[in-house]
Amino acid sequence: MRQSVEQVAAELDELLPQLQCQRCGYPSCADFAEAIARGRCRANRCDPGGSRVLDDLNRLTGGTDGHLDPAHDTLLLPESVIIDESECIGCTLCIKACPVDAIIGSAKLMHTVSSLDCTGCELCLPVCPVDCIYPSQTSEKDSPLFQESLLARAPDHRAHFRQRAERLGNSDKPHRVGNSLAMKKTIADSVARARGKRDHIRGNAVCREKDTAR
């Protein structure tokens, strides 16, 4: 019996890592899976899944892509992010951007990240007005340890994403992003600013220590 598009999409979604990172150009893993099932895009756009997920998707769809699309292929990816709590202003923008409710805090109070729940999607980085969020635990995405971690955490990530969607309803559903290259550049710029700011602060601290020692 031939499967419906919805059934194929559900099976494809089960193969995805559920980071909800939008690096594929779609608002969620489920949206990406549906696009593949409907023939709207190729399966070679799951950046964090790397070659493992691409092979799985090819087996299910009969696809022949041997490599990820270069626009959706990053060597190093973070497993989570951290917030410099001393710099956080409590604006809640990162909380609203997080697709899995991994950021804890409230307005005008310090925020923190639950590393166990964070997917490393980095969607919180561009919205932070003070650049106090940094990638953490960066790994090569095709390494066995990174892929094993994705497999182990995928069910929880999917559950948290769905719980958030149910809690917020359709009013806060993620918007479809633009092209992936533009988003990657935005995130890269945010990371560079945050790291530059952190290095500047550390440099000033070292200078003060040297002055004190004299």
Summary of the structure (lengths in Angstrom):
residues: 214
radius of gyration: 18.9
end to end distance: 81.4
largest distance: 81.4
contacts: 621
relative contact order: 0.15
helix: 48%
strand: 9%
